[in-house]
Amino acid sequence: MSLTSQGADVPEHQQRQITDEQFHDATLIWNYHQMGHRLRPCSAAVGLGSHDLGVATTAAHLYRAGVFPVLVFSGGNSPTTHARFPRGEAVHYREHALALGVPDEAILVEPKAANTGQNITLSRALLARAGVEVDSLLLISKPYMERRSYATCRKLWPEADVVCTSEPLELDDYIKSIGDEKLVADMLVGDLQRVIEYPKRGFAVEQDVPGDVYDAYERLLHAGFDSRLINT
């Protein structure tokens, strides 16, 4: 049932497309994906391209707060972002950040990355060409992508002191912003599969997955939340 198909006075748990148990499992995975890092000043930041404009909003807020002096927006297009960001994820992110008061000279645009590994490697090369010395790096991503971006960066840029952050949203609020509970749960499951599988492929460092989180992942997989899986 759609989140908007019932009246506003209907209790929230009755408006869900997924069961309360599945929502609980999704929440466990949502919380696991977020690293809980304490924000601190960094040499530079990278906003990882995706369908989520909240990445650019968060980047702009943190720039204005003085957390970093230079910002890379990284991302080309994917099948899920082409319609939303036809000129490329990084280009649209830059335009949004400019509208929020980030000066043009503080933004570098990396418009070619097609995956998280390329986000990291191409942004690193761009910062080097710009003469930016990076000791510490702030990665800004979708909320459920923090852990995967951290694991990728630790593999590909191990000498950087990595801090991860995202728009501060609870799962309920993120679902409302997307408008599709099933899709969000699928994305949570898909990113956790990547956290588990990518170290085996050399794409990321290994991350411990607590037993309750893995059990939640298995239950959602068996229930059909699998549209964002990779082939293994």
Secondary structure as a PSIPRED ss2 file (coil, helix, strand):
# PSIPRED VFORMAT (PSIPRED V4.0)

   1 M C   1.000  0.000  0.000
   2 S C   1.000  0.000  0.000
   3 L C   1.000  0.000  0.000
   4 T C   1.000  0.000  0.000
   5 S C   1.000  0.000  0.000
   6 Q C   1.000  0.000  0.000
   7 G C   1.000  0.000  0.000
   8 A C   1.000  0.000  0.000
   9 D C   1.000  0.000  0.000
  10 V C   1.000  0.000  0.000
  11 P C   1.000  0.000  0.000
  12 E H   0.000  1.000  0.000
  13 H H   0.000  1.000  0.000
  14 Q H   0.000  1.000  0.000
  15 Q H   0.000  1.000  0.000
  16 R C   1.000  0.000  0.000
  17 Q C   1.000  0.000  0.000
  18 I C   1.000  0.000  0.000
  19 T C   1.000  0.000  0.000
  20 D H   0.000  1.000  0.000
  21 E H   0.000  1.000  0.000
  22 Q H   0.000  1.000  0.000
  23 F H   0.000  1.000  0.000
  24 H H   0.000  1.000  0.000
  25 D H   0.000  1.000  0.000
  26 A H   0.000  1.000  0.000
  27 T H   0.000  1.000  0.000
  28 L H   0.000  1.000  0.000
  29 I H   0.000  1.000  0.000
  30 W H   0.000  1.000  0.000
  31 N H   0.000  1.000  0.000
  32 Y H   0.000  1.000  0.000
  33 H H   0.000  1.000  0.000
  34 Q C   1.000  0.000  0.000
  35 M C   1.000  0.000  0.000
  36 G C   1.000  0.000  0.000
  37 H C   1.000  0.000  0.000
  38 R C   1.000  0.000  0.000
  39 L C   1.000  0.000  0.000
  40 R C   1.000  0.000  0.000
  41 P C   1.000  0.000  0.000
  42 C C   1.000  0.000  0.000
  43 S C   1.000  0.000  0.000
  44 A E   0.000  0.000  1.000
  45 A E   0.000  0.000  1.000
  46 V E   0.000  0.000  1.000
  47 G E   0.000  0.000  1.000
  48 L E   0.000  0.000  1.000
  49 G C   1.000  0.000  0.000
  50 S C   1.000  0.000  0.000
  51 H C   1.000  0.000  0.000
  52 D C   1.000  0.000  0.000
  53 L C   1.000  0.000  0.000
  54 G H   0.000  1.000  0.000
  55 V H   0.000  1.000  0.000
  56 A H   0.000  1.000  0.000
  57 T H   0.000  1.000  0.000
  58 T H   0.000  1.000  0.000
  59 A H   0.000  1.000  0.000
  60 A H   0.000  1.000  0.000
  61 H H   0.000  1.000  0.000
  62 L H   0.000  1.000  0.000
  63 Y H   0.000  1.000  0.000
  64 R H   0.000  1.000  0.000
  65 A C   1.000  0.000  0.000
  66 G C   1.000  0.000  0.000
  67 V C   1.000  0.000  0.000
  68 F C   1.000  0.000  0.000
  69 P C   1.000  0.000  0.000
  70 V C   1.000  0.000  0.000
  71 L E   0.000  0.000  1.000
  72 V E   0.000  0.000  1.000
  73 F E   0.000  0.000  1.000
  74 S E   0.000  0.000  1.000
  75 G C   1.000  0.000  0.000
  76 G C   1.000  0.000  0.000
  77 N C   1.000  0.000  0.000
  78 S C   1.000  0.000  0.000
  79 P C   1.000  0.000  0.000
  80 T C   1.000  0.000  0.000
  81 T C   1.000  0.000  0.000
  82 H C   1.000  0.000  0.000
  83 A C   1.000  0.000  0.000
  84 R C   1.000  0.000  0.000
  85 F C   1.000  0.000  0.000
  86 P C   1.000  0.000  0.000
  87 R C   1.000  0.000  0.000
  88 G C   1.000  0.000  0.000
  89 E H   0.000  1.000  0.000
  90 A H   0.000  1.000  0.000
  91 V H   0.000  1.000  0.000
  92 H H   0.000  1.000  0.000
  93 Y H   0.000  1.000  0.000
  94 R H   0.000  1.000  0.000
  95 E H   0.000  1.000  0.000
  96 H H   0.000  1.000  0.000
  97 A H   0.000  1.000  0.000
  98 L H   0.000  1.000  0.000
  99 A H   0.000  1.000  0.000
 100 L C   1.000  0.000  0.000
 101 G C   1.000  0.000  0.000
 102 V C   1.000  0.000  0.000
 103 P C   1.000  0.000  0.000
 104 D H   0.000  1.000  0.000
 105 E H   0.000  1.000  0.000
 106 A H   0.000  1.000  0.000
 107 I E   0.000  0.000  1.000
 108 L E   0.000  0.000  1.000
 109 V E   0.000  0.000  1.000
 110 E E   0.000  0.000  1.000
 111 P C   1.000  0.000  0.000
 112 K C   1.000  0.000  0.000
 113 A C   1.000  0.000  0.000
 114 A C   1.000  0.000  0.000
 115 N C   1.000  0.000  0.000
 116 T H   0.000  1.000  0.000
 117 G H   0.000  1.000  0.000
 118 Q H   0.000  1.000  0.000
 119 N H   0.000  1.000  0.000
 120 I H   0.000  1.000  0.000
 121 T H   0.000  1.000  0.000
 122 L H   0.000  1.000  0.000
 123 S H   0.000  1.000  0.000
 124 R H   0.000  1.000  0.000
 125 A H   0.000  1.000  0.000
 126 L H   0.000  1.000  0.000
 127 L H   0.000  1.000  0.000
 128 A H   0.000  1.000  0.000
 129 R H   0.000  1.000  0.000
 130 A C   1.000  0.000  0.000
 131 G C   1.000  0.000  0.000
 132 V C   1.000  0.000  0.000
 133 E C   1.000  0.000  0.000
 134 V C   1.000  0.000  0.000
 135 D C   1.000  0.000  0.000
 136 S E   0.000  0.000  1.000
 137 L E   0.000  0.000  1.000
 138 L E   0.000  0.000  1.000
 139 L E   0.000  0.000  1.000
 140 I E   0.000  0.000  1.000
 141 S E   0.000  0.000  1.000
 142 K C   1.000  0.000  0.000
 143 P H   0.000  1.000  0.000
 144 Y H   0.000  1.000  0.000
 145 M H   0.000  1.000  0.000
 146 E H   0.000  1.000  0.000
 147 R H   0.000  1.000  0.000
 148 R H   0.000  1.000  0.000
 149 S H   0.000  1.000  0.000
 150 Y H   0.000  1.000  0.000
 151 A H   0.000  1.000  0.000
 152 T H   0.000  1.000  0.000
 153 C H   0.000  1.000  0.000
 154 R H   0.000  1.000  0.000
 155 K H   0.000  1.000  0.000
 156 L H   0.000  1.000  0.000
 157 W C   1.000  0.000  0.000
 158 P C   1.000  0.000  0.000
 159 E C   1.000  0.000  0.000
 160 A C   1.000  0.000  0.000
 161 D E   0.000  0.000  1.000
 162 V E   0.000  0.000  1.000
 163 V E   0.000  0.000  1.000
 164 C E   0.000  0.000  1.000
 165 T E   0.000  0.000  1.000
 166 S E   0.000  0.000  1.000
 167 E C   1.000  0.000  0.000
 168 P C   1.000  0.000  0.000
 169 L C   1.000  0.000  0.000
 170 E C   1.000  0.000  0.000
 171 L H   0.000  1.000  0.000
 172 D H   0.000  1.000  0.000
 173 D H   0.000  1.000  0.000
 174 Y H   0.000  1.000  0.000
 175 I H   0.000  1.000  0.000
 176 K H   0.000  1.000  0.000
 177 S H   0.000  1.000  0.000
 178 I H   0.000  1.000  0.000
 179 G C   1.000  0.000  0.000
 180 D C   1.000  0.000  0.000
 181 E H   0.000  1.000  0.000
 182 K H   0.000  1.000  0.000
 183 L H   0.000  1.000  0.000
 184 V H   0.000  1.000  0.000
 185 A H   0.000  1.000  0.000
 186 D H   0.000  1.000  0.000
 187 M H   0.000  1.000  0.000
 188 L H   0.000  1.000  0.000
 189 V H   0.000  1.000  0.000
 190 G H   0.000  1.000  0.000
 191 D H   0.000  1.000  0.000
 192 L H   0.000  1.000  0.000
 193 Q H   0.000  1.000  0.000
 194 R H   0.000  1.000  0.000
 195 V H   0.000  1.000  0.000
 196 I H   0.000  1.000  0.000
 197 E H   0.000  1.000  0.000
 198 Y H   0.000  1.000  0.000
 199 P H   0.000  1.000  0.000
 200 K H   0.000  1.000  0.000
 201 R H   0.000  1.000  0.000
 202 G C   1.000  0.000  0.000
 203 F C   1.000  0.000  0.000
 204 A C   1.000  0.000  0.000
 205 V C   1.000  0.000  0.000
 206 E C   1.000  0.000  0.000
 207 Q C   1.000  0.000  0.000
 208 D C   1.000  0.000  0.000
 209 V C   1.000  0.000  0.000
 210 P C   1.000  0.000  0.000
 211 G H   0.000  1.000  0.000
 212 D H   0.000  1.000  0.000
 213 V H   0.000  1.000  0.000
 214 Y H   0.000  1.000  0.000
 215 D H   0.000  1.000  0.000
 216 A H   0.000  1.000  0.000
 217 Y H   0.000  1.000  0.000
 218 E H   0.000  1.000  0.000
 219 R H   0.000  1.000  0.000
 220 L H   0.000  1.000  0.000
 221 L H   0.000  1.000  0.000
 222 H H   0.000  1.000  0.000
 223 A C   1.000  0.000  0.000
 224 G C   1.000  0.000  0.000
 225 F C   1.000  0.000  0.000
 226 D C   1.000  0.000  0.000
 227 S C   1.000  0.000  0.000
 228 R C   1.000  0.000  0.000
 229 L C   1.000  0.000  0.000
 230 I C   1.000  0.000  0.000
 231 N C   1.000  0.000  0.000
 232 T C   1.000  0.000  0.000
